[in-house]
Amino acid sequence: MCELLGMSANVPTDICFSFTGLMQRGGKTGPHRDGWGIAFYQGRGCRAFHDPNPSAESEIALLVQRYAIKSRIVISHIRRANRGRICLENTHPFSRELWGRNWVFAHNGQLRGVKRLPLTYYRPIGTTDSEHAFCWLLGCIRDRFPRPPQGSNSLWRYLHELTEQLNQRGVFNFLLSDSCHLYAHCSTQLSWLTRKAPFGKACLMDADMTVDFQVETTPNDIVTVIATQPLTDNESWTLMRPGALAIFNSGQRVAELCG
């Protein structure tokens, strides 16, 4: 299995602290040695880094940890390969364009028979079941909504319907963003926490690192972090219910759909 990390914030925020903890699990404190990736949104633009090498040993990961890129939406992934060889094209997160927006997707789990699902517009570059599922899912959305729907609820309901179909094929934990919202689906395991005033200290589980967010933030900041497993040992993480699709915007959970 793989591990996911996402962030939604109301102001441009760096994810160096949480990212540092996740990277240790890619070959040091965890077995996810088969590549890693991260995508930062800046408006509708998206800056991405990928490396098929273990994140705990990656010079690119060290660069990202030290270079505090600020973003309102971030999606990251560390891989333990089960479908598809270890190579750059199989490294999450994957991205495609729809409605003039960058859509970014990362998946944790295995899906049986997903490559038999017909693809309409998008095609995989690599060989993972994850990328095929993303191409199918985004193609279905494109077919249903050739233009962006006027209201978000219809898109959210349809995304939840598609998610339920894929969830029947196995484990389908994922993070997805359209540059506006961050979508998090829990098939088996996903947690989140929201940091807002009054801020306190946070201690990583996987690295000797503590941050006092009261010093690093302003009273108006709101930041939600989503992870496969909690990254800190002194904060209260919320475990998502299996089958739930949560939608985050500007650091807050704005909706949750359940099966």
Secondary structure, 3 states (H helix, E strand, C coil): CCEEEEEEEEEEECCHHHHHHHHHCECCCCECCCCEEEEEEECCEEEEEEECCCHHHCHHHHHHHHCCCCEEEEEEEECCCCCCCCCHHHCCCEEEEECCEEEEEEEECCECCHHHCCCCCCCCCCCCHHHHHHHHHHHHHHHHCCCCCCCHHHHHHHHHHHHHHHHCCECCEEEEECCCCEEEECCCCCEEEEEECCCCEEEECCCCCEEEHHHHCCCCCEEEEEECCCCECCCCCEECCCCCEEEEECCEEEEEECC
